[in-house]
Amino acid sequence: MHRGGSALLVSELALVFRRRRTWAMLAALGAVPVLVAVAVRLTAGPPSGRGPAFLDRVAGNGLFVAIVGMFLCIPLFLPLTIAVVSGDTIAGEAGLGTLRYLLIAPVSRAKLLVVKYLGAVAFCLAAALVVALCGIGIGLALFPTGPVTLLSGDTIGLGESFGRIALIAAYVAVSLCGLAAIGLFISTLTDVPVGAMAATAVLSVAAQILGQLPQLDWLHPWLFTHHWFGFADLLREPILWTSFGQNALLQAGYVLVFGALAHGRLGTKDVLS
C-alpha cells in the first residue's frame, strides 16, 4: 500500500478507535468474562455439566475464565459489535456526507474498501483480545491458577497456557472476518448505517439458526458461522490445526466474494453524499 493508502489506513484506524462507541462496545465485551468470574466466585460454583463449556473448571483454574468468555461472546456479543463497526464503514460516511470527499482524494474506490475493511478487521482482533485479556486478568485476581489440563488430558504450564489463549483469540478474530466482509458489502447498499448494522446482525443470527437445523446438513459447511466454536481443538496436545485451517479458508472465501460484491457495488454507485 503506497503512502496515500497508508495514511488513509492510519486515519481509518484512528477514526474507529477514537469513537466513544468503540470503547463502549469493548468495555461491554470485557465485562462478560468479569461477570462470569464474579458470579462463580460469589456462589458455590456452577453445577457440573451445566452452563457454557469449561464453566465448571473456572473455580479450579482462573485461566478458564478467558475461554468461557469466548464461548459466551462469540454467538451474539462479538457478532453484534462487528455488525456495528462493519455496517458503518461506507454507509456511515455516506450518511455524514463525507463519502464523496473521500472518493475525490487520490485513492481508488478499491483501496478505500480495503482500508475500511482493514479497520473492521482491526476491531475484530481488538475485540477478541479484550475478552481474552479481561478474562485472564479477572481469573488471576479471583481464582488460583496453575498448569492447565487440556481436553486431551495432557497438562501444560502457565506460559504455554497464555499462548493457547492468544491462539484462541486469533482464531475468534479470524472467525469474524467473513461477517465483517458481509457488513462491508451491506454498507455499500445504503446510506443509513443503522440499517446496515441491523441487517448484518440479523444475518449472523440467521446463519447460526440454519446451522442448528439437521435438515440443512448439506448447507452447514458453507455457513460463515460453521467453525466458530472450533477453537476447542486448540486445547489439545498436539494442537489440531484442521479446524483453524478450514475456518481460515472459509472466511477467506467470504472475504473474496463479498469484497468483490462490495467493489462492484461501490464502483458503479453514484455517490451524491
C-alpha positions as CSV (number, residue, x, y, z in Angstrom):
1,M,0.0,0.0,0.0
2,H,1.5,3.3,-1.1
3,R,2.0,6.3,1.1
4,G,-1.5,7.8,0.4
5,G,-3.1,4.4,1.2
6,S,-1.1,4.0,4.4
7,A,-2.1,7.5,5.5
8,L,-5.7,6.6,4.9
9,L,-5.4,3.4,6.8
10,V,-3.9,5.2,9.8
11,S,-6.7,7.7,9.6
12,E,-9.3,4.9,9.5
13,L,-7.8,3.1,12.5
14,A,-7.8,6.4,14.4
15,L,-11.4,7.0,13.4
16,V,-12.5,3.6,14.5
17,F,-10.7,3.6,17.9
18,R,-11.3,7.2,18.7
19,R,-15.0,6.8,18.9
20,R,-16.7,6.5,22.3
21,R,-19.0,3.9,20.8
22,T,-16.0,1.6,20.0
23,W,-14.7,1.9,23.6
24,A,-18.2,1.3,25.0
25,M,-18.5,-1.9,23.0
26,L,-15.1,-3.1,24.0
27,A,-15.9,-2.3,27.6
28,A,-19.1,-4.3,27.3
29,L,-17.3,-7.3,25.8
30,G,-14.7,-7.1,28.6
31,A,-17.4,-7.1,31.2
32,V,-18.7,-10.6,30.1
33,P,-15.8,-12.6,31.5
34,V,-15.7,-10.4,34.5
35,L,-19.3,-11.0,35.3
36,V,-18.9,-14.7,34.8
37,A,-15.9,-14.8,37.2
38,V,-17.7,-12.7,39.9
39,A,-20.8,-14.9,39.6
40,V,-18.7,-18.1,40.1
41,R,-16.7,-16.6,42.9
42,L,-19.7,-15.4,44.9
43,T,-21.5,-18.8,44.6
44,A,-20.6,-22.3,45.3
45,G,-19.6,-22.7,41.6
46,P,-21.6,-23.9,38.6
47,P,-23.3,-27.3,38.7
48,S,-21.2,-29.9,36.9
49,G,-22.2,-30.3,33.3
50,R,-24.4,-27.2,33.2
51,G,-23.7,-23.8,31.6
52,P,-21.2,-22.9,28.9
53,A,-18.2,-25.1,28.1
54,F,-15.4,-25.1,30.7
55,L,-17.5,-23.2,33.2
56,D,-17.1,-25.9,35.8
57,R,-13.3,-25.6,35.5
58,V,-13.2,-21.9,36.4
59,A,-13.1,-22.2,40.1
60,G,-10.1,-24.6,39.9
61,N,-8.1,-22.5,37.4
62,G,-8.8,-18.9,36.7
63,L,-7.4,-19.1,33.1
64,F,-10.5,-20.8,32.0
65,V,-12.4,-17.6,32.6
66,A,-11.0,-16.2,29.3
67,I,-12.1,-19.4,27.4
68,V,-15.6,-19.3,28.9
69,G,-15.8,-15.6,27.9
70,M,-15.0,-16.5,24.3
71,F,-17.7,-19.2,24.3
72,L,-20.3,-16.7,25.7
73,C,-19.3,-13.8,23.4
74,I,-19.0,-15.4,20.0
75,P,-22.6,-16.4,19.3
76,L,-24.1,-12.9,19.9
77,F,-22.0,-10.2,21.6
78,L,-19.0,-10.3,19.3
79,P,-21.1,-10.5,16.1
80,L,-23.2,-7.6,17.3
81,T,-20.2,-5.4,17.7
82,I,-18.7,-6.4,14.4
83,A,-22.0,-5.7,12.7
84,V,-21.9,-2.2,14.2
85,V,-18.4,-1.5,13.0
86,S,-18.6,-3.1,9.6
87,G,-22.1,-1.8,8.8
88,D,-20.9,1.7,9.4
89,T,-17.9,1.5,7.1
90,I,-19.4,3.0,3.9
91,A,-22.9,3.8,5.0
92,G,-21.6,5.9,7.9
93,E,-19.5,8.1,5.5
94,A,-22.5,8.4,3.1
95,G,-24.8,9.4,6.0
96,L,-22.4,12.1,7.1
97,G,-21.9,13.4,3.6
98,T,-18.2,12.7,3.7
99,L,-18.0,9.7,1.2
100,R,-17.8,11.8,-1.9
101,Y,-14.9,13.8,-0.4
102,L,-13.0,10.5,0.3
103,L,-13.6,9.4,-3.3
104,I,-12.2,12.7,-4.6
105,A,-8.9,12.0,-2.8
106,P,-6.2,10.3,-4.8
107,V,-7.2,6.9,-3.6
108,S,-9.2,4.4,-5.7
109,R,-12.6,3.1,-4.6
110,A,-11.0,-0.4,-4.3
111,K,-8.3,0.9,-1.9
112,L,-11.0,2.8,0.1
113,L,-12.8,-0.5,0.5
114,V,-9.6,-2.3,1.6
115,V,-8.9,0.4,4.1
116,K,-12.4,0.3,5.5
117,Y,-12.3,-3.5,5.7
118,L,-8.9,-3.5,7.4
119,G,-10.3,-1.1,10.0
120,A,-13.1,-3.5,10.7
121,V,-10.6,-6.4,10.9
122,A,-8.5,-4.5,13.4
123,F,-11.6,-4.1,15.6
124,C,-12.3,-7.9,15.3
125,L,-8.8,-8.5,16.7
126,A,-9.1,-5.9,19.4
127,A,-12.5,-7.3,20.5
128,A,-11.2,-10.9,20.8
129,L,-8.1,-9.7,22.7
130,V,-10.2,-7.6,25.1
131,V,-12.3,-10.7,26.0
132,A,-9.2,-12.8,26.4
133,L,-7.2,-10.2,28.5
134,C,-10.1,-9.3,30.7
135,G,-10.8,-13.0,31.3
136,I,-7.1,-13.6,32.2
137,G,-7.0,-10.6,34.5
138,I,-10.1,-11.3,36.5
139,G,-9.2,-15.0,36.6
140,L,-5.8,-14.3,38.1
141,A,-7.4,-12.0,40.6
142,L,-10.2,-14.2,41.8
143,F,-9.1,-17.8,41.4
144,P,-6.0,-20.0,41.7
145,T,-4.0,-20.5,38.6
146,G,-1.5,-23.1,37.5
147,P,-0.9,-25.8,34.9
148,V,-3.9,-26.3,32.6
149,T,-5.3,-29.7,31.8
150,L,-6.3,-29.8,28.2
151,L,-9.2,-31.7,26.5
152,S,-6.7,-34.4,25.5
153,G,-5.8,-35.0,29.2
154,D,-2.3,-33.5,28.8
155,T,-1.2,-30.7,31.2
156,I,0.7,-27.6,30.0
157,G,2.4,-24.9,32.0
158,L,1.3,-21.4,32.7
159,G,3.4,-19.8,30.0
160,E,2.1,-22.1,27.3
161,S,-1.4,-21.6,28.6
162,F,-1.2,-17.9,27.8
163,G,0.0,-18.9,24.3
164,R,-3.0,-21.1,23.8
165,I,-5.4,-18.3,24.9
166,A,-3.7,-16.0,22.4
167,L,-4.2,-18.6,19.7
168,I,-7.9,-18.8,20.6
169,A,-8.2,-15.0,20.4
170,A,-6.6,-15.2,16.9
171,Y,-9.0,-18.0,15.9
172,V,-12.0,-15.9,17.0
173,A,-10.8,-12.8,15.2
174,V,-10.4,-14.8,12.0
175,S,-13.8,-16.3,12.5
176,L,-15.3,-12.8,12.4
177,C,-13.6,-11.7,9.2
178,G,-16.3,-13.2,7.0
179,L,-19.0,-11.4,8.9
180,A,-17.0,-8.1,8.6
181,A,-16.9,-8.6,4.8
182,I,-20.7,-9.2,4.7
183,G,-21.2,-6.0,6.7
184,L,-18.9,-4.1,4.4
185,F,-21.0,-5.2,1.4
186,I,-24.3,-4.3,3.0
187,S,-22.9,-1.0,4.0
188,T,-22.4,-0.1,0.3
189,L,-26.1,-0.8,-0.4
190,T,-27.5,2.0,1.8
191,D,-26.8,5.5,3.2
192,V,-28.4,4.5,6.5
193,P,-25.7,2.9,8.8
194,V,-28.2,1.6,11.3
195,G,-29.9,-0.4,8.6
196,A,-26.6,-1.9,7.5
197,M,-25.7,-2.7,11.1
198,A,-29.1,-4.4,11.8
199,A,-29.1,-6.4,8.6
200,T,-25.6,-7.7,9.3
201,A,-26.5,-8.7,12.8
202,V,-29.7,-10.4,11.6
203,L,-27.7,-12.4,9.1
204,S,-25.3,-13.6,11.8
205,V,-28.2,-14.9,13.9
206,A,-29.9,-16.4,10.9
207,A,-26.7,-18.3,9.9
208,Q,-26.4,-19.7,13.4
209,I,-30.1,-20.8,13.4
210,L,-29.6,-22.5,10.0
211,G,-26.5,-24.2,11.4
212,Q,-28.7,-25.9,14.0
213,L,-31.2,-27.5,11.6
214,P,-30.3,-31.1,10.8
215,Q,-32.4,-30.9,7.6
216,L,-29.8,-28.5,6.2
217,D,-26.7,-30.6,6.9
218,W,-25.5,-30.0,3.3
219,L,-25.5,-26.3,3.9
220,H,-23.7,-26.2,7.2
221,P,-20.1,-26.3,5.9
222,W,-20.8,-23.3,3.8
223,L,-22.1,-21.1,6.6
224,F,-19.6,-18.5,7.8
225,T,-20.6,-19.5,11.4
226,H,-19.8,-23.2,10.9
227,H,-16.4,-23.2,12.6
228,W,-16.9,-20.5,15.2
229,F,-16.6,-22.9,18.1
230,G,-13.8,-25.0,16.6
231,F,-11.2,-23.2,18.7
232,A,-11.7,-26.0,21.3
233,D,-9.2,-28.0,19.1
234,L,-6.5,-25.6,20.2
235,L,-6.9,-27.1,23.7
236,R,-5.5,-30.4,22.7
237,E,-2.0,-31.8,22.7
238,P,-0.8,-31.8,20.0
239,I,-2.8,-28.9,18.6
240,L,-5.3,-29.9,16.0
241,W,-4.9,-27.3,13.3
242,T,-7.5,-28.7,10.9
243,S,-10.3,-26.5,12.3
244,F,-8.1,-23.4,12.2
245,G,-7.2,-24.0,8.6
246,Q,-10.8,-24.9,7.5
247,N,-12.1,-21.8,9.3
248,A,-9.5,-19.5,7.7
249,L,-10.2,-20.9,4.3
250,L,-14.0,-20.5,4.7
251,Q,-13.6,-16.9,6.0
252,A,-11.2,-16.1,3.1
253,G,-13.9,-17.3,0.7
254,Y,-16.5,-14.9,2.2
255,V,-14.0,-12.1,2.2
256,L,-13.3,-12.6,-1.5
257,V,-16.9,-13.0,-2.6
258,F,-18.4,-10.1,-0.5
259,G,-15.3,-8.0,-1.1
260,A,-15.9,-8.3,-4.8
261,L,-19.6,-7.6,-4.4
262,A,-18.8,-4.5,-2.4
263,H,-16.3,-3.4,-5.0
264,G,-18.9,-3.9,-7.8
265,R,-21.5,-2.0,-5.9
266,L,-19.3,0.9,-4.9
267,G,-17.6,1.0,-8.3
268,T,-20.9,1.6,-10.1
269,K,-22.6,3.7,-7.4
270,D,-23.4,7.3,-8.0
271,V,-22.2,9.0,-4.8
272,L,-24.2,12.1,-4.0
273,S,-23.5,12.5,-0.4
